[in-house]
Amino acid sequence: MSHDLIILGTGGVGSSALFHAAERGLSVLGLDRFPPAHDRGSSHGETRMIRQSYFENPAYVPLLRASYRLWDELVERTGEALFQRTGVAYFGRPEGGLLSGVQASSETHGIAIESVSADDFETRWPGFAKDDSHEVLFEPDAGYLRVEDCIAAYLREAVRLGAEHRHGETILGWEESGDGVEVRTDRGSYHADRLIVTAGCWASQLLPDLGVPLKLLRKHLHWFEVDESLYGEASGFPCFAHEFGSDCFYGFPSAGAGLKLAEHTGGDEIEDPLEASRELDPTDAERIEHYLARCFPQASRKRIRHEVCFYTNSPDEHYLVDRLPGSERVAFAAGLSGHGFKNASALGHALVDLVTGEKPIADVRFLGMERFG
């Protein structure tokens, strides 16, 4: 059987693409080595932050606005609490990349952010430590996505609309022919008119001729036991990010399962995500514990959970989203560099737009291959 479209990888972006293709009435097949919302790649660990005052580059904001709209539509469609608007508090020096970037996106696109005074800060969030060297900005219309639930919802809705989703198949390769694209797995072969590759950590293997090196980094996620009255989401505690020079840490309020902390910077380079250790790393643990003690003085030091996920970084740490050079049939998203999930809803839609020849839901040209010559 031939399909209109095959999608390789059904994690954050792939699940969105599967849904948006099915919603348009396309015959679409999604293939993945692992079961839905698995923990072997980049899209797991309960939560991912979503924010519009994008310190990485103001050019992302139109894509984020499309993502916000699509996530809200998924919430309305499913009735699930997939998007929690807790707000995000940003801490850093005003001249640092975090706060100056937040200000730049806010001013360019008219995003509402608040400058939080020292007095207000201590009243609103007594769980944070006061640091006179830091200023605080707050973005109210920000928060987090329930990452595994978002993926499961997109896949479930895609299948309900007629998509086929096959998992437990290892993708061996694909090739473009005169009448379409042929995909080979360890269980058979499949033909389609078009192909989307959203393979995350395995992007380099499935896009060997991309010509842009992608770096895999192992990242650690930590949860600590806390007093819910201080650090709980129900108490009004927000998501947060702290910048200390070139180091950036972030985290999420507890919703009964502990305060989640992680470091966005750093990470160990790996070759194979299936072979990489998932054990607690002493150096990373020490850095997180220092962050915990410095910024959350009333939190417990008891770690109640630890997980590992992976970043796939592009050379400039911005996404790669484009048609494959020389092809009108194949589009891909790769190198999301640890900040891609928030845009997964719009990226999936945009990839379907690209392979069907429609105008993308948001301008993604700045994420294209041309910037690498």
Residue, then its C-alpha position, 0 to 999 in steps of 0.5 A: m500500500s502506498h501513502d501520501l506521506i510517511i513520517l519517520g519519528t513520532g516524538g514531539v514534532g513527528s506526532s504533531a505532523l502526523f496529526h496535521a497531515a491526517e487532519r487535512g485528509l492525507s493518507v499518512l503513516g508514522l513510523d517509530r522504533f519506540p512506543p508512544a511518548h517513550d523515554r529514549g530520546s528528547s521528549h520526556g520527563e513530564t514537562r517542557m517550558i513554553r514562553q514567547s519572550y524568546f531570548e534565543n532570537p526574536a525571529y522565533v516569536p511568530l512561530l511561537r504564537a502559532s504554537y500557542r494557538l495550536w496547543d490551545e486547540l489541542v487542549e480544546r479538542t481533547g479536554e486535557a490539561l496539556f498547557q499550564r500557564t504558570g508564568v515564567a520568572y527570569f533571573g539574571r544581570p540586565e546585560g546578560g543574554l537571558l534578560s536582554g534577550v527577553q527584553a528584545s523579543s518583548e519590545t520587538h513583538g509587544i509581549a507582556i512582561e513585568s519587571v518585578s521589584a525586590d519587595d514584590f519578589e519576596t512577597r510573591w515567591p518567598g521560596f526563591a533566594k534574594d540575589d541583589s546582583h540579579e534583576v527579575l522579569f516575569e512573563p505571565d502568559a508562559g508556563y509548561l507543556r505536559v510533554e508525554d501527554c501532548i505526544a500521546a494526544y497528538l498520536r491518538e487524535a491522528v489515528r482517530l482521523g485515519a492516520e496509521h501509526r506503527h511503532g516497534e520498527t527500526i528504520l533502516g533507511w530510505e531513498e527517493s525514486g521517480d514516483g516517490v519515496e521508499v522507506r525500509t524497516d526491519r519489518g518491511s518496506y513502505h512507499a509514499d509520495r512525500l516524506i518527513v524526517t523528525a528523528g531527533c537523536w537519530a537525525s544524522q543517521l536518517l539524513p546522512d547527506l545533510g552536510v551539517p554536523l549535529k552534536l548529541l548531548r546527554k542532559h540530566l533532569h532532577w526532582f527534589e522533595v519540597d514544601e508544596s506551600l512554597y514551591g507548589e504550582a497551586s501556591g502560585f510558584p512559577c517556572f523559572a530560569h537563572e543565568f549566572g555568567s555563561d551558565c543557565f539553569y531552569g526548572f518547574p514548580s512542583a505539582g505534587a511530584g517535586l521541584k524539577l531542576a536542570e541545566h540548559t548549558g553544558g552536557d556530555e557529548i555522546e555518540d549513541p543515545l541507546e548506549a549512553s549511561r542513564e546513571l546519575d553523573p556526579t559532576d552534574a549532580e554537584r552543579i544542580e545541588h549547588y544551584l538548589a542551595r543557592c536559589f531555593p534555600q528552603a527546599s529539601r536536599k532530598r532528590i526523589r527522581h532523576e532522568v536523562c534526556f538528550y539534546t541534538n544541537s545544530p552548530d549555531e543551536h538554532y533549529l534546522v527546518d527545511r526541505l532536503p536540499g535538491s528535493e521537493r518530496v522530503a522535509f525535515a526538522a533536526g538540531l532543535s538544540g534543547h529548545g524545540f518542544k514548545n514549538a512542536s505543534a507549529l513545526g509539525h504543521a509547517l513540515v506538512d505545509l512544506v511537503t504539500g507546497e502550502k504556505p507554512i503556518a509561520d515563517v521558518r525561512f530563518l531556520g533553513m539550510e541556506r544559513f550554512g551556505 
